[in-house]
C-alpha cells in the first residue's frame, strides 16, 4: 500500500508540474557552444600523448602559438577548461597571476595548459583557466596479464579463433601528419580531424573487445574505465558551467575528444563547434 501511495504522489506532482508549465512560458534553456580542442602534450608528462616538441621556443613556433592563441581568444570564450585536476587550481591561478604581472619565466613551462590555455585566456580577458581533469588508472596491466594467460590456454585460443568479427581483417588508420613537418595550426587541425578521430575510434572500439573470451571481459574494463574517466571530466565541467555563458573551450589530449564529444552532443544545453570552422591557416 505504501508503494502505491508513493507512486500516486509522484504522478500527482508530475501532473501538477505539467499544469503549471502549461500556464506559464517554459524557462529558456541554456545554449552554450563548446569548442573541443584536442591537443598533444608539449613534453612534461608521462602520458602516451606526449610528442617531441624540441623547437617550442623557436621564433617560428612562438609566432605560430601567437597566431593560434590570437584566433582562439578572438572567439571570446567565457571559460577555458584544461587537463589538470581541480586540486591543482590554485597552482595554475598563481602561475596566471605571475604571468599577467610579467614575472613568470615562461621558458620553464613546457605545457599546453600554459602555452595554449593561459595565453589564450589572458588575451580573451579571462582571469583563469579551469582545471577539470579526473585522473584514473586504466587496466592496461590487465591486458598484458590476459595475453600471458592466453599463451597457456589452448582452449581459450580456440574459442577466440571462433569469434569471426574479432578476427576479421581491419584497415587500421595510420597517422598521416607529423608535427615536425607541419605548422602548429595545421597540426591542430589534423589532430581534430575526422581522420585522426578514426585512429582513436580503433584504439578504443576495435582493439579492447578482442581481449577476453567466455565470461572474461578484460577489454571491456579498459573501455568502460576510459568512458568513466571522461564522464567524470564532463561532470566537472558541468559543475563549473553557468546558464548565461555562450562559449567554452575544452583543451584536452586529443584522445579525450571521442567520449567528450559524445557527452556534449547528447546534452541539450550544448552545441559542439568544430575547430576547422573557426581556425584558419595564415
C-alpha positions, 0 to 999 in steps of 0.5 A, spaced: 500 500 500 505 504 501 508 503 494 502 505 491 501 511 495 508 513 493 507 512 486 500 516 486 504 522 489 509 522 484 504 522 478 500 527 482 506 532 482 508 530 475 501 532 473 501 538 477 508 540 474 505 539 467 499 544 469 503 549 471 508 549 465 502 549 461 500 556 464 506 559 464 512 560 458 517 554 459 524 557 462 529 558 456 534 553 456 541 554 456 545 554 449 552 554 450 557 552 444 563 548 446 569 548 442 573 541 443 580 542 442 584 536 442 591 537 443 598 533 444 602 534 450 608 539 449 613 534 453 612 534 461 608 528 462 608 521 462 602 520 458 602 516 451 600 523 448 606 526 449 610 528 442 617 531 441 616 538 441 624 540 441 623 547 437 617 550 442 621 556 443 623 557 436 621 564 433 617 560 428 613 556 433 612 562 438 609 566 432 605 560 430 602 559 438 601 567 437 597 566 431 593 560 434 592 563 441 590 570 437 584 566 433 582 562 439 581 568 444 578 572 438 572 567 439 571 570 446 570 564 450 567 565 457 571 559 460 577 555 458 577 548 461 584 544 461 587 537 463 589 538 470 585 536 476 581 541 480 586 540 486 591 543 482 587 550 481 590 554 485 597 552 482 595 554 475 591 561 478 598 563 481 602 561 475 596 566 471 597 571 476 605 571 475 604 571 468 599 577 467 604 581 472 610 579 467 614 575 472 613 568 470 619 565 466 615 562 461 621 558 458 620 553 464 613 551 462 613 546 457 605 545 457 599 546 453 595 548 459 600 554 459 602 555 452 595 554 449 590 555 455 593 561 459 595 565 453 589 564 450 585 566 456 589 572 458 588 575 451 580 573 451 580 577 458 579 571 462 582 571 469 583 563 469 583 557 466 579 551 469 582 545 471 577 539 470 581 533 469 579 526 473 585 522 473 584 514 473 588 508 472 586 504 466 587 496 466 592 496 461 596 491 466 590 487 465 591 486 458 598 484 458 596 479 464 590 476 459 595 475 453 600 471 458 594 467 460 592 466 453 599 463 451 597 457 456 590 456 454 589 452 448 582 452 449 581 459 450 585 460 443 580 456 440 574 459 442 577 466 440 579 463 433 571 462 433 569 469 434 569 471 426 568 479 427 574 479 432 578 476 427 576 479 421 581 483 417 581 491 419 584 497 415 587 500 421 588 508 420 595 510 420 597 517 422 598 521 416 601 528 419 607 529 423 608 535 427 615 536 425 613 537 418 607 541 419 605 548 422 602 548 429 595 550 426 595 545 421 597 540 426 591 542 430 587 541 425 589 534 423 589 532 430 581 534 430 580 531 424 575 526 422 581 522 420 585 522 426 578 521 430 578 514 426 585 512 429 582 513 436 575 510 434 580 503 433 584 504 439 578 504 443 572 500 439 576 495 435 582 493 439 579 492 447 573 487 445 578 482 442 581 481 449 577 476 453 573 470 451 567 466 455 565 470 461 572 474 461 571 481 459 578 484 460 577 489 454 571 491 456 574 494 463 579 498 459 573 501 455 568 502 460 574 505 465 576 510 459 568 512 458 568 513 466 574 517 466 571 522 461 564 522 464 567 524 470 571 530 466 564 532 463 561 532 470 566 537 472 565 541 467 558 541 468 559 543 475 563 549 473 558 551 467 553 557 468 546 558 464 548 565 461 555 563 458 555 562 450 562 559 449 567 554 452 573 551 450 575 544 452 583 543 451 584 536 452 589 530 449 586 529 443 584 522 445 579 525 450 575 528 444 571 521 442 567 520 449 567 528 450 564 529 444 559 524 445 557 527 452 556 534 449 552 532 443 547 528 447 546 534 452 541 539 450 544 545 453 550 544 448 552 545 441 559 542 439 563 547 434 568 544 430 575 547 430 576 547 422 570 552 422 573 557 426 581 556 425 584 558 419 591 557 416 595 564 415 
